[in-house]
Amino acid sequence: MPIHEYVCEKCEKKFEALIRGDEKALCPDCGSGTVKRLLSACGFVSKGNGGESVSASAGSACSGCSSSSCANCGV
């Protein structure tokens, strides 16, 4: 069961939730069901490029900054 990241459209709280089947995510702060699912960065490393490690998020910006490389923000 995947853990998804959300942001509440009412109070703007960012949170994670384990959602099963047809369950709806609710904001843990205000209880609102008006939430938007965020696109999460993948947390794996692929070694399918001739043995060279390639991060799944290489070259893409995190949702928390405007940089094009996580090396710039230390993530």
PDB file of N, CA, C, O and CB in Angstrom:
ATOM      1  N   MET A   1       0.840  -1.176   0.000  1.00  0.00           N
ATOM      2  CA  MET A   1       0.000   0.000   0.000  1.00  0.00           C
ATOM      3  C   MET A   1       0.890   1.247   0.000  1.00  0.00           C
ATOM      4  O   MET A   1       1.757   1.416   0.858  1.00  0.00           O
ATOM      5  CB  MET A   1      -0.958  -0.006   1.220  1.00  0.00           C
ATOM      6  N   PRO A   2       0.653   2.094  -0.968  1.00  0.00           N
ATOM      7  CA  PRO A   2       1.517   3.278  -1.092  1.00  0.00           C
ATOM      8  C   PRO A   2       1.166   4.389  -0.112  1.00  0.00           C
ATOM      9  O   PRO A   2       0.014   4.569   0.283  1.00  0.00           O
ATOM     10  CB  PRO A   2       1.441   3.817  -2.495  1.00  0.00           C
ATOM     11  N   ILE A   3       2.199   5.121   0.260  1.00  0.00           N
ATOM     12  CA  ILE A   3       2.014   6.329   1.053  1.00  0.00           C
ATOM     13  C   ILE A   3       2.083   7.495   0.073  1.00  0.00           C
ATOM     14  O   ILE A   3       3.060   7.639  -0.662  1.00  0.00           O
ATOM     15  CB  ILE A   3       3.099   6.459   2.207  1.00  0.00           C
ATOM     16  N   HIS A   4       1.052   8.316   0.065  1.00  0.00           N
ATOM     17  CA  HIS A   4       0.980   9.455  -0.856  1.00  0.00           C
ATOM     18  C   HIS A   4       1.180  10.756  -0.099  1.00  0.00           C
ATOM     19  O   HIS A   4       0.886  10.845   1.093  1.00  0.00           O
ATOM     20  CB  HIS A   4      -0.368   9.475  -1.601  1.00  0.00           C
ATOM     21  N   GLU A   5       1.684  11.766  -0.804  1.00  0.00           N
ATOM     22  CA  GLU A   5       1.837  13.102  -0.235  1.00  0.00           C
ATOM     23  C   GLU A   5       0.678  13.969  -0.716  1.00  0.00           C
ATOM     24  O   GLU A   5       0.272  13.901  -1.877  1.00  0.00           O
ATOM     25  CB  GLU A   5       3.214  13.734  -0.632  1.00  0.00           C
ATOM     26  N   TYR A   6       0.152  14.786   0.197  1.00  0.00           N
ATOM     27  CA  TYR A   6      -0.991  15.644  -0.097  1.00  0.00           C
ATOM     28  C   TYR A   6      -0.747  17.049   0.436  1.00  0.00           C
ATOM     29  O   TYR A   6       0.125  17.267   1.277  1.00  0.00           O
ATOM     30  CB  TYR A   6      -2.279  15.059   0.507  1.00  0.00           C
ATOM     31  N   VAL A   7      -1.532  17.997  -0.068  1.00  0.00           N
ATOM     32  CA  VAL A   7      -1.595  19.335   0.507  1.00  0.00           C
ATOM     33  C   VAL A   7      -3.078  19.669   0.651  1.00  0.00           C
ATOM     34  O   VAL A   7      -3.869  19.463  -0.269  1.00  0.00           O
ATOM     35  CB  VAL A   7      -0.831  20.406  -0.388  1.00  0.00           C
ATOM     36  N   CYS A   8      -3.436  20.188   1.822  1.00  0.00           N
ATOM     37  CA  CYS A   8      -4.821  20.574   2.088  1.00  0.00           C
ATOM     38  C   CYS A   8      -5.104  21.897   1.391  1.00  0.00           C
ATOM     39  O   CYS A   8      -4.341  22.851   1.542  1.00  0.00           O
ATOM     40  CB  CYS A   8      -5.092  20.685   3.619  1.00  0.00           C
ATOM     41  N   GLU A   9      -6.180  21.965   0.639  1.00  0.00           N
ATOM     42  CA  GLU A   9      -6.534  23.190  -0.071  1.00  0.00           C
ATOM     43  C   GLU A   9      -7.194  24.212   0.850  1.00  0.00           C
ATOM     44  O   GLU A   9      -7.341  25.378   0.481  1.00  0.00           O
ATOM     45  CB  GLU A   9      -7.459  22.870  -1.233  1.00  0.00           C
ATOM     46  N   LYS A  10      -7.595  23.777   2.054  1.00  0.00           N
ATOM     47  CA  LYS A  10      -8.227  24.690   3.003  1.00  0.00           C
ATOM     48  C   LYS A  10      -7.191  25.376   3.895  1.00  0.00           C
ATOM     49  O   LYS A  10      -7.190  26.602   4.009  1.00  0.00           O
ATOM     50  CB  LYS A  10      -9.240  23.937   3.864  1.00  0.00           C
ATOM     51  N   CYS A  11      -6.301  24.589   4.534  1.00  0.00           N
ATOM     52  CA  CYS A  11      -5.329  25.180   5.474  1.00  0.00           C
ATOM     53  C   CYS A  11      -3.890  25.136   4.956  1.00  0.00           C
ATOM     54  O   CYS A  11      -2.982  25.632   5.624  1.00  0.00           O
ATOM     55  CB  CYS A  11      -5.400  24.458   6.807  1.00  0.00           C
ATOM     56  N   GLU A  12      -3.670  24.550   3.779  1.00  0.00           N
ATOM     57  CA  GLU A  12      -2.369  24.470   3.097  1.00  0.00           C
ATOM     58  C   GLU A  12      -1.337  23.609   3.825  1.00  0.00           C
ATOM     59  O   GLU A  12      -0.140  23.752   3.575  1.00  0.00           O
ATOM     60  CB  GLU A  12      -1.812  25.854   2.921  1.00  0.00           C
ATOM     61  N   LYS A  13      -1.770  22.722   4.716  1.00  0.00           N
ATOM     62  CA  LYS A  13      -0.884  21.795   5.415  1.00  0.00           C
ATOM     63  C   LYS A  13      -0.455  20.688   4.457  1.00  0.00           C
ATOM     64  O   LYS A  13      -1.294  20.101   3.775  1.00  0.00           O
ATOM     65  CB  LYS A  13      -1.581  21.199   6.669  1.00  0.00           C
ATOM     66  N   LYS A  14       0.861  20.395   4.400  1.00  0.00           N
ATOM     67  CA  LYS A  14       1.368  19.271   3.624  1.00  0.00           C
ATOM     68  C   LYS A  14       1.476  18.076   4.557  1.00  0.00           C
ATOM     69  O   LYS A  14       1.927  18.207   5.695  1.00  0.00           O
ATOM     70  CB  LYS A  14       2.750  19.604   2.961  1.00  0.00           C
ATOM     71  N   PHE A  15       1.056  16.895   4.069  1.00  0.00           N
ATOM     72  CA  PHE A  15       1.082  15.691   4.893  1.00  0.00           C
ATOM     73  C   PHE A  15       1.161  14.450   4.025  1.00  0.00           C
ATOM     74  O   PHE A  15       0.930  14.509   2.817  1.00  0.00           O
ATOM     75  CB  PHE A  15      -0.151  15.628   5.793  1.00  0.00           C
ATOM     76  N   GLU A  16       1.493  13.314   4.653  1.00  0.00           N
ATOM     77  CA  GLU A  16       1.525  12.020   3.994  1.00  0.00           C
ATOM     78  C   GLU A  16       0.405  11.166   4.563  1.00  0.00           C
ATOM     79  O   GLU A  16       0.039  11.301   5.731  1.00  0.00           O
ATOM     80  CB  GLU A  16       2.906  11.328   4.172  1.00  0.00           C
ATOM     81  N   ALA A  17      -0.138  10.279   3.725  1.00  0.00           N
ATOM     82  CA  ALA A  17      -1.209   9.402   4.193  1.00  0.00           C
ATOM     83  C   ALA A  17      -1.134   8.052   3.488  1.00  0.00           C
ATOM     84  O   ALA A  17      -0.872   7.979   2.288  1.00  0.00           O
ATOM     85  CB  ALA A  17      -2.585  10.053   3.960  1.00  0.00           C
ATOM     86  N   LEU A  18      -1.367   6.992   4.246  1.00  0.00           N
ATOM     87  CA  LEU A  18      -1.463   5.649   3.710  1.00  0.00           C
ATOM     88  C   LEU A  18      -2.927   5.442   3.328  1.00  0.00           C
ATOM     89  O   LEU A  18      -3.799   5.400   4.195  1.00  0.00           O
ATOM     90  CB  LEU A  18      -0.961   4.561   4.746  1.00  0.00           C
ATOM     91  N   ILE A  19      -3.190   5.316   2.044  1.00  0.00           N
ATOM     92  CA  ILE A  19      -4.563   5.220   1.549  1.00  0.00           C
ATOM     93  C   ILE A  19      -4.804   3.825   0.976  1.00  0.00           C
ATOM     94  O   ILE A  19      -4.026   3.337   0.156  1.00  0.00           O
ATOM     95  CB  ILE A  19      -4.843   6.309   0.473  1.00  0.00           C
ATOM     96  N   ARG A  20      -5.869   3.202   1.411  1.00  0.00           N
ATOM     97  CA  ARG A  20      -6.232   1.848   0.968  1.00  0.00           C
ATOM     98  C   ARG A  20      -7.490   1.902   0.127  1.00  0.00           C
ATOM     99  O   ARG A  20      -8.482   2.518   0.517  1.00  0.00           O
ATOM    100  CB  ARG A  20      -6.435   0.903   2.176  1.00  0.00           C
ATOM    101  N   GLY A  21      -7.449   1.261  -1.021  1.00  0.00           N
ATOM    102  CA  GLY A  21      -8.627   1.139  -1.874  1.00  0.00           C
ATOM    103  C   GLY A  21      -9.284   2.458  -2.221  1.00  0.00           C
ATOM    104  O   GLY A  21      -8.655   3.347  -2.795  1.00  0.00           O
ATOM    105  N   ASP A  22     -10.561   2.578  -1.865  1.00  0.00           N
ATOM    106  CA  ASP A  22     -11.349   3.774  -2.198  1.00  0.00           C
ATOM    107  C   ASP A  22     -11.363   4.817  -1.089  1.00  0.00           C
ATOM    108  O   ASP A  22     -12.167   5.748  -1.138  1.00  0.00           O
ATOM    109  CB  ASP A  22     -12.763   3.378  -2.517  1.00  0.00           C
ATOM    110  N   GLU A  23     -10.486   4.685  -0.083  1.00  0.00           N
ATOM    111  CA  GLU A  23     -10.449   5.660   1.006  1.00  0.00           C
ATOM    112  C   GLU A  23     -10.069   7.042   0.479  1.00  0.00           C
ATOM    113  O   GLU A  23      -9.363   7.167  -0.521  1.00  0.00           O
ATOM    114  CB  GLU A  23      -9.458   5.215   2.095  1.00  0.00           C
ATOM    115  N   LYS A  24     -10.538   8.050   1.152  1.00  0.00           N
ATOM    116  CA  LYS A  24     -10.224   9.443   0.827  1.00  0.00           C
ATOM    117  C   LYS A  24      -9.280   9.985   1.882  1.00  0.00           C
ATOM    118  O   LYS A  24      -9.423   9.675   3.065  1.00  0.00           O
ATOM    119  CB  LYS A  24     -11.515  10.313   0.739  1.00  0.00           C
ATOM    120  N   ALA A  25      -8.313  10.795   1.463  1.00  0.00           N
ATOM    121  CA  ALA A  25      -7.378  11.417   2.402  1.00  0.00           C
ATOM    122  C   ALA A  25      -8.057  12.598   3.083  1.00  0.00           C
ATOM    123  O   ALA A  25      -8.760  13.383   2.448  1.00  0.00           O
ATOM    124  CB  ALA A  25      -6.080  11.874   1.677  1.00  0.00           C
ATOM    125  N   LEU A  26      -7.831  12.705   4.384  1.00  0.00           N
ATOM    126  CA  LEU A  26      -8.339  13.831   5.165  1.00  0.00           C
ATOM    127  C   LEU A  26      -7.165  14.562   5.789  1.00  0.00           C
ATOM    128  O   LEU A  26      -6.203  13.933   6.230  1.00  0.00           O
ATOM    129  CB  LEU A  26      -9.340  13.356   6.259  1.00  0.00           C
ATOM    130  N   CYS A  27      -7.235  15.879   5.829  1.00  0.00           N
ATOM    131  CA  CYS A  27      -6.194  16.691   6.438  1.00  0.00           C
ATOM    132  C   CYS A  27      -6.126  16.376   7.936  1.00  0.00           C
ATOM    133  O   CYS A  27      -7.148  16.420   8.621  1.00  0.00           O
ATOM    134  CB  CYS A  27      -6.459  18.208   6.195  1.00  0.00           C
ATOM    135  N   PRO A  28      -4.927  16.058   8.452  1.00  0.00           N
ATOM    136  CA  PRO A  28      -4.808  15.754   9.880  1.00  0.00           C
ATOM    137  C   PRO A  28      -4.972  16.988  10.773  1.00  0.00           C
ATOM    138  O   PRO A  28      -5.228  16.842  11.968  1.00  0.00           O
ATOM    139  CB  PRO A  28      -3.467  15.113  10.152  1.00  0.00           C
ATOM    140  N   ASP A  29      -4.831  18.192  10.224  1.00  0.00           N
ATOM    141  CA  ASP A  29      -4.953  19.418  11.027  1.00  0.00           C
ATOM    142  C   ASP A  29      -6.393  19.907  11.115  1.00  0.00           C
ATOM    143  O   ASP A  29      -6.917  20.122  12.208  1.00  0.00           O
ATOM    144  CB  ASP A  29      -4.077  20.518  10.442  1.00  0.00           C
ATOM    145  N   CYS A  30      -7.037  20.084   9.951  1.00  0.00           N
ATOM    146  CA  CYS A  30      -8.373  20.679   9.969  1.00  0.00           C
ATOM    147  C   CYS A  30      -9.491  19.686   9.631  1.00  0.00           C
ATOM    148  O   CYS A  30     -10.669  20.016   9.772  1.00  0.00           O
ATOM    149  CB  CYS A  30      -8.420  21.828   9.001  1.00  0.00           C
ATOM    150  N   GLY A  31      -9.130  18.462   9.183  1.00  0.00           N
ATOM    151  CA  GLY A  31     -10.132  17.447   8.884  1.00  0.00           C
ATOM    152  C   GLY A  31     -10.785  17.577   7.521  1.00  0.00           C
ATOM    153  O   GLY A  31     -11.684  16.802   7.194  1.00  0.00           O
ATOM    154  N   SER A  32     -10.353  18.539   6.722  1.00  0.00           N
ATOM    155  CA  SER A  32     -10.939  18.767   5.404  1.00  0.00           C
ATOM    156  C   SER A  32     -10.619  17.609   4.459  1.00  0.00           C
ATOM    157  O   SER A  32      -9.532  17.034   4.511  1.00  0.00           O
ATOM    158  CB  SER A  32     -10.431  20.092   4.813  1.00  0.00           C
ATOM    159  N   GLY A  33     -11.563  17.283   3.611  1.00  0.00           N
ATOM    160  CA  GLY A  33     -11.364  16.276   2.573  1.00  0.00           C
ATOM    161  C   GLY A  33     -10.987  16.899   1.249  1.00  0.00           C
ATOM    162  O   GLY A  33     -10.824  16.192   0.254  1.00  0.00           O
ATOM    163  N   THR A  34     -10.847  18.214   1.221  1.00  0.00           N
ATOM    164  CA  THR A  34     -10.454  18.928   0.008  1.00  0.00           C
ATOM    165  C   THR A  34      -8.934  18.998  -0.028  1.00  0.00           C
ATOM    166  O   THR A  34      -8.330  19.993   0.371  1.00  0.00           O
ATOM    167  CB  THR A  34     -11.086  20.363  -0.045  1.00  0.00           C
ATOM    168  N   VAL A  35      -8.324  17.904  -0.522  1.00  0.00           N
ATOM    169  CA  VAL A  35      -6.877  17.791  -0.572  1.00  0.00           C
ATOM    170  C   VAL A  35      -6.428  17.491  -1.997  1.00  0.00           C
ATOM    171  O   VAL A  35      -7.182  16.940  -2.799  1.00  0.00           O
ATOM    172  CB  VAL A  35      -6.383  16.699   0.394  1.00  0.00           C
ATOM    173  N   LYS A  36      -5.200  17.861  -2.293  1.00  0.00           N
ATOM    174  CA  LYS A  36      -4.635  17.630  -3.612  1.00  0.00           C
ATOM    175  C   LYS A  36      -3.414  16.734  -3.454  1.00  0.00           C
ATOM    176  O   LYS A  36      -2.539  17.008  -2.632  1.00  0.00           O
ATOM    177  CB  LYS A  36      -4.263  18.974  -4.316  1.00  0.00           C
ATOM    178  N   ARG A  37      -3.356  15.655  -4.246  1.00  0.00           N
ATOM    179  CA  ARG A  37      -2.218  14.748  -4.178  1.00  0.00           C
ATOM    180  C   ARG A  37      -1.026  15.369  -4.891  1.00  0.00           C
ATOM    181  O   ARG A  37      -1.155  15.893  -5.997  1.00  0.00           O
ATOM    182  CB  ARG A  37      -2.568  13.376  -4.796  1.00  0.00           C
ATOM    183  N   LEU A  38       0.140  15.304  -4.244  1.00  0.00           N
ATOM    184  CA  LEU A  38       1.359  15.866  -4.809  1.00  0.00           C
ATOM    185  C   LEU A  38       2.144  14.788  -5.545  1.00  0.00           C
ATOM    186  O   LEU A  38       2.029  13.602  -5.238  1.00  0.00           O
ATOM    187  CB  LEU A  38       2.222  16.504  -3.710  1.00  0.00           C
ATOM    188  N   LEU A  39       2.930  15.206  -6.502  1.00  0.00           N
ATOM    189  CA  LEU A  39       3.812  14.300  -7.214  1.00  0.00           C
ATOM    190  C   LEU A  39       5.058  14.099  -6.369  1.00  0.00           C
ATOM    191  O   LEU A  39       5.762  15.060  -6.060  1.00  0.00           O
ATOM    192  CB  LEU A  39       4.170  14.845  -8.630  1.00  0.00           C
ATOM    193  N   SER A  40       5.334  12.854  -5.992  1.00  0.00           N
ATOM    194  CA  SER A  40       6.454  12.548  -5.105  1.00  0.00           C
ATOM    195  C   SER A  40       7.674  12.130  -5.907  1.00  0.00           C
ATOM    196  O   SER A  40       7.555  11.539  -6.980  1.00  0.00           O
ATOM    197  CB  SER A  40       6.072  11.447  -4.113  1.00  0.00           C
ATOM    198  N   ALA A  41       8.855  12.446  -5.371  1.00  0.00           N
ATOM    199  CA  ALA A  41      10.102  11.986  -5.973  1.00  0.00           C
ATOM    200  C   ALA A  41      10.285  10.512  -5.659  1.00  0.00           C
ATOM    201  O   ALA A  41       9.955  10.060  -4.562  1.00  0.00           O
ATOM    202  CB  ALA A  41      11.313  12.815  -5.463  1.00  0.00           C
ATOM    203  N   CYS A  42      10.799   9.777  -6.597  1.00  0.00           N
ATOM    204  CA  CYS A  42      11.054   8.356  -6.426  1.00  0.00           C
ATOM    205  C   CYS A  42      12.330   8.172  -5.620  1.00  0.00           C
ATOM    206  O   CYS A  42      13.270   8.950  -5.782  1.00  0.00           O
ATOM    207  CB  CYS A  42      11.159   7.640  -7.795  1.00  0.00           C
ATOM    208  N   GLY A  43      12.389   7.182  -4.770  1.00  0.00           N
ATOM    209  CA  GLY A  43      13.548   6.988  -3.915  1.00  0.00           C
ATOM    210  C   GLY A  43      14.344   5.743  -4.229  1.00  0.00           C
ATOM    211  O   GLY A  43      14.695   5.003  -3.310  1.00  0.00           O
ATOM    212  N   PHE A  44      14.648   5.478  -5.505  1.00  0.00           N
ATOM    213  CA  PHE A  44      15.442   4.315  -5.827  1.00  0.00           C
ATOM    214  C   PHE A  44      16.605   4.700  -6.726  1.00  0.00           C
ATOM    215  O   PHE A  44      16.618   5.779  -7.319  1.00  0.00           O
ATOM    216  CB  PHE A  44      14.583   3.248  -6.492  1.00  0.00           C
ATOM    217  N   VAL A  45      17.591   3.796  -6.819  1.00  0.00           N
ATOM    218  CA  VAL A  45      18.739   4.003  -7.687  1.00  0.00           C
ATOM    219  C   VAL A  45      18.764   2.877  -8.699  1.00  0.00           C
ATOM    220  O   VAL A  45      18.690   1.706  -8.326  1.00  0.00           O
ATOM    221  CB  VAL A  45      20.070   4.065  -6.877  1.00  0.00           C
ATOM    222  N   SER A  46      18.867   3.214  -9.975  1.00  0.00           N
ATOM    223  CA  SER A  46      18.920   2.233 -11.049  1.00  0.00           C
ATOM    224  C   SER A  46      20.371   1.991 -11.430  1.00  0.00           C
ATOM    225  O   SER A  46      21.139   2.938 -11.596  1.00  0.00           O
ATOM    226  CB  SER A  46      18.099   2.702 -12.275  1.00  0.00           C
ATOM    227  N   LYS A  47      20.747   0.726 -11.569  1.00  0.00           N
ATOM    228  CA  LYS A  47      22.102   0.397 -12.006  1.00  0.00           C
ATOM    229  C   LYS A  47      22.049  -0.257 -13.385  1.00  0.00           C
ATOM    230  O   LYS A  47      22.927  -1.048 -13.730  1.00  0.00           O
ATOM    231  CB  LYS A  47      22.803  -0.539 -10.981  1.00  0.00           C
ATOM    232  N   GLY A  48      21.040   0.065 -14.163  1.00  0.00           N
ATOM    233  CA  GLY A  48      20.862  -0.534 -15.482  1.00  0.00           C
ATOM    234  C   GLY A  48      21.587   0.187 -16.606  1.00  0.00           C
ATOM    235  O   GLY A  48      21.357  -0.125 -17.774  1.00  0.00           O
ATOM    236  N   ASN A  49      22.445   1.133 -16.294  1.00  0.00           N
ATOM    237  CA  ASN A  49      23.136   1.912 -17.322  1.00  0.00           C
ATOM    238  C   ASN A  49      24.614   1.513 -17.354  1.00  0.00           C
ATOM    239  O   ASN A  49      25.487   2.353 -17.135  1.00  0.00           O
ATOM    240  CB  ASN A  49      22.982   3.443 -17.057  1.00  0.00           C
ATOM    241  N   GLY A  50      24.897   0.240 -17.625  1.00  0.00           N
ATOM    242  CA  GLY A  50      26.272  -0.223 -17.694  1.00  0.00           C
ATOM    243  C   GLY A  50      26.980  -0.210 -16.357  1.00  0.00           C
ATOM    244  O   GLY A  50      28.201  -0.058 -16.316  1.00  0.00           O
ATOM    245  N   GLY A  51      26.252  -0.364 -15.258  1.00  0.00           N
ATOM    246  CA  GLY A  51      26.843  -0.371 -13.933  1.00  0.00           C
ATOM    247  C   GLY A  51      26.950   1.005 -13.307  1.00  0.00           C
ATOM    248  O   GLY A  51      27.300   1.127 -12.133  1.00  0.00           O
ATOM    249  N   GLU A  52      26.652   2.047 -14.080  1.00  0.00           N
ATOM    250  CA  GLU A  52      26.716   3.411 -13.547  1.00  0.00           C
ATOM    251  C   GLU A  52      25.439   3.706 -12.782  1.00  0.00           C
ATOM    252  O   GLU A  52      24.344   3.543 -13.319  1.00  0.00           O
ATOM    253  CB  GLU A  52      26.926   4.451 -14.683  1.00  0.00           C
ATOM    254  N   SER A  53      25.565   4.137 -11.537  1.00  0.00           N
ATOM    255  CA  SER A  53      24.397   4.457 -10.722  1.00  0.00           C
ATOM    256  C   SER A  53      23.744   5.723 -11.234  1.00  0.00           C
ATOM    257  O   SER A  53      24.408   6.739 -11.439  1.00  0.00           O
ATOM    258  CB  SER A  53      24.783   4.613  -9.241  1.00  0.00           C
ATOM    259  N   VAL A  54      22.428   5.656 -11.442  1.00  0.00           N
ATOM    260  CA  VAL A  54      21.667   6.807 -11.908  1.00  0.00           C
ATOM    261  C   VAL A  54      20.490   6.983 -10.972  1.00  0.00           C
ATOM    262  O   VAL A  54      19.662   6.081 -10.852  1.00  0.00           O
ATOM    263  CB  VAL A  54      21.196   6.631 -13.388  1.00  0.00           C
ATOM    264  N   SER A  55      20.397   8.110 -10.315  1.00  0.00           N
ATOM    265  CA  SER A  55      19.289   8.378  -9.413  1.00  0.00           C
ATOM    266  C   SER A  55      18.030   8.636 -10.222  1.00  0.00           C
ATOM    267  O   SER A  55      18.086   9.250 -11.288  1.00  0.00           O
ATOM    268  CB  SER A  55      19.603   9.575  -8.494  1.00  0.00           C
ATOM    269  N   ALA A  56      16.900   8.172  -9.720  1.00  0.00           N
ATOM    270  CA  ALA A  56      15.638   8.357 -10.419  1.00  0.00           C
ATOM    271  C   ALA A  56      15.230   9.810 -10.493  1.00  0.00           C
ATOM    272  O   ALA A  56      14.473  10.193 -11.385  1.00  0.00           O
ATOM    273  CB  ALA A  56      14.558   7.565  -9.752  1.00  0.00           C
ATOM    274  N   SER A  57      15.716  10.634  -9.570  1.00  0.00           N
ATOM    275  CA  SER A  57      15.315  12.040  -9.576  1.00  0.00           C
ATOM    276  C   SER A  57      16.391  12.941 -10.177  1.00  0.00           C
ATOM    277  O   SER A  57      16.274  14.164 -10.101  1.00  0.00           O
ATOM    278  CB  SER A  57      14.995  12.495  -8.163  1.00  0.00           C
ATOM    279  N   ALA A  58      17.428  12.369 -10.767  1.00  0.00           N
ATOM    280  CA  ALA A  58      18.514  13.173 -11.332  1.00  0.00           C
ATOM    281  C   ALA A  58      17.983  14.083 -12.430  1.00  0.00           C
ATOM    282  O   ALA A  58      17.255  13.631 -13.314  1.00  0.00           O
ATOM    283  CB  ALA A  58      19.633  12.267 -11.884  1.00  0.00           C
ATOM    284  N   GLY A  59      18.337  15.341 -12.380  1.00  0.00           N
ATOM    285  CA  GLY A  59      17.946  16.289 -13.413  1.00  0.00           C
ATOM    286  C   GLY A  59      16.561  16.855 -13.239  1.00  0.00           C
ATOM    287  O   GLY A  59      16.114  17.643 -14.073  1.00  0.00           O
ATOM    288  N   SER A  60      15.865  16.481 -12.185  1.00  0.00           N
ATOM    289  CA  SER A  60      14.527  17.021 -11.981  1.00  0.00           C
ATOM    290  C   SER A  60      14.503  17.822 -10.692  1.00  0.00           C
ATOM    291  O   SER A  60      15.265  17.556  -9.762  1.00  0.00           O
ATOM    292  CB  SER A  60      13.470  15.893 -11.944  1.00  0.00           C
ATOM    293  N   ALA A  61      13.631  18.791 -10.653  1.00  0.00           N
ATOM    294  CA  ALA A  61      13.552  19.661  -9.479  1.00  0.00           C
ATOM    295  C   ALA A  61      12.646  19.049  -8.418  1.00  0.00           C
ATOM    296  O   ALA A  61      11.642  18.411  -8.736  1.00  0.00           O
ATOM    297  CB  ALA A  61      13.041  21.057  -9.873  1.00  0.00           C
ATOM    298  N   CYS A  62      13.005  19.246  -7.175  1.00  0.00           N
ATOM    299  CA  CYS A  62      12.138  18.839  -6.067  1.00  0.00           C
ATOM    300  C   CYS A  62      10.948  19.796  -6.028  1.00  0.00           C
ATOM    301  O   CYS A  62      11.009  20.893  -6.582  1.00  0.00           O
ATOM    302  CB  CYS A  62      12.916  18.839  -4.692  1.00  0.00           C
ATOM    303  N   SER A  63       9.883  19.383  -5.381  1.00  0.00           N
ATOM    304  CA  SER A  63       8.728  20.280  -5.279  1.00  0.00           C
ATOM    305  C   SER A  63       8.996  21.408  -4.292  1.00  0.00           C
ATOM    306  O   SER A  63       8.260  22.394  -4.262  1.00  0.00           O
ATOM    307  CB  SER A  63       7.479  19.500  -4.854  1.00  0.00           C
ATOM    308  N   GLY A  64      10.065  21.266  -3.470  1.00  0.00           N
ATOM    309  CA  GLY A  64      10.344  22.271  -2.449  1.00  0.00           C
ATOM    310  C   GLY A  64      11.277  23.386  -2.868  1.00  0.00           C
ATOM    311  O   GLY A  64      11.495  24.322  -2.100  1.00  0.00           O
ATOM    312  N   CYS A  65      11.841  23.310  -4.084  1.00  0.00           N
ATOM    313  CA  CYS A  65      12.761  24.366  -4.503  1.00  0.00           C
ATOM    314  C   CYS A  65      12.689  24.565  -6.015  1.00  0.00           C
ATOM    315  O   CYS A  65      12.026  23.806  -6.721  1.00  0.00           O
ATOM    316  CB  CYS A  65      14.204  24.030  -4.074  1.00  0.00           C
ATOM    317  N   SER A  66      13.368  25.577  -6.492  1.00  0.00           N
ATOM    318  CA  SER A  66      13.341  25.849  -7.927  1.00  0.00           C
ATOM    319  C   SER A  66      14.614  25.405  -8.629  1.00  0.00           C
ATOM    320  O   SER A  66      14.806  25.702  -9.808  1.00  0.00           O
ATOM    321  CB  SER A  66      13.120  27.318  -8.168  1.00  0.00           C
ATOM    322  N   SER A  67      15.486  24.697  -7.918  1.00  0.00           N
ATOM    323  CA  SER A  67      16.736  24.217  -8.490  1.00  0.00           C
ATOM    324  C   SER A  67      16.470  23.067  -9.455  1.00  0.00           C
ATOM    325  O   SER A  67      15.453  22.384  -9.334  1.00  0.00           O
ATOM    326  CB  SER A  67      17.703  23.776  -7.382  1.00  0.00           C
ATOM    327  N   SER A  68      17.363  22.846 -10.401  1.00  0.00           N
ATOM    328  CA  SER A  68      17.213  21.710 -11.307  1.00  0.00           C
ATOM    329  C   SER A  68      18.044  20.507 -10.850  1.00  0.00           C
ATOM    330  O   SER A  68      18.072  19.479 -11.527  1.00  0.00           O
ATOM    331  CB  SER A  68      17.616  22.115 -12.725  1.00  0.00           C
ATOM    332  N   SER A  69      18.718  20.633  -9.705  1.00  0.00           N
ATOM    333  CA  SER A  69      19.539  19.545  -9.189  1.00  0.00           C
ATOM    334  C   SER A  69      19.440  19.509  -7.653  1.00  0.00           C
ATOM    335  O   SER A  69      19.577  20.536  -6.988  1.00  0.00           O
ATOM    336  CB  SER A  69      21.023  19.711  -9.647  1.00  0.00           C
ATOM    337  N   CYS A  70      19.204  18.327  -7.115  1.00  0.00           N
ATOM    338  CA  CYS A  70      19.107  18.195  -5.661  1.00  0.00           C
ATOM    339  C   CYS A  70      20.455  18.448  -4.988  1.00  0.00           C
ATOM    340  O   CYS A  70      20.500  18.712  -3.786  1.00  0.00           O
ATOM    341  CB  CYS A  70      18.590  16.803  -5.289  1.00  0.00           C
ATOM    342  N   ALA A  71      21.555  18.371  -5.742  1.00  0.00           N
ATOM    343  CA  ALA A  71      22.875  18.658  -5.182  1.00  0.00           C
ATOM    344  C   ALA A  71      22.957  20.112  -4.713  1.00  0.00           C
ATOM    345  O   ALA A  71      23.731  20.428  -3.809  1.00  0.00           O
ATOM    346  CB  ALA A  71      23.976  18.369  -6.223  1.00  0.00           C
ATOM    347  N   ASN A  72      22.166  20.995  -5.320  1.00  0.00           N
ATOM    348  CA  ASN A  72      22.181  22.403  -4.955  1.00  0.00           C
ATOM    349  C   ASN A  72      21.501  22.674  -3.616  1.00  0.00           C
ATOM    350  O   ASN A  72      21.867  23.621  -2.919  1.00  0.00           O
ATOM    351  CB  ASN A  72      21.516  23.212  -6.032  1.00  0.00           C
ATOM    352  N   CYS A  73      20.512  21.853  -3.248  1.00  0.00           N
ATOM    353  CA  CYS A  73      19.804  22.094  -1.998  1.00  0.00           C
ATOM    354  C   CYS A  73      20.156  21.070  -0.917  1.00  0.00           C
ATOM    355  O   CYS A  73      19.663  21.169   0.206  1.00  0.00           O
ATOM    356  CB  CYS A  73      18.312  22.083  -2.247  1.00  0.00           C
ATOM    357  N   GLY A  74      21.001  20.089  -1.239  1.00  0.00           N
ATOM    358  CA  GLY A  74      21.471  19.146  -0.245  1.00  0.00           C
ATOM    359  C   GLY A  74      20.546  17.987   0.037  1.00  0.00           C
ATOM    360  O   GLY A  74      20.743  17.275   1.022  1.00  0.00           O
ATOM    361  N   VAL A  75      19.543  17.773  -0.796  1.00  0.00           N
ATOM    362  CA  VAL A  75      18.624  16.657  -0.584  1.00  0.00           C
ATOM    363  C   VAL A  75      19.200  15.406  -1.179  1.00  0.00           C
ATOM    364  O   VAL A  75      18.578  14.346  -1.108  1.00  0.00           O
ATOM    365  CB  VAL A  75      17.249  16.948  -1.186  1.00  0.00           C
TER     366      VAL A  75
END
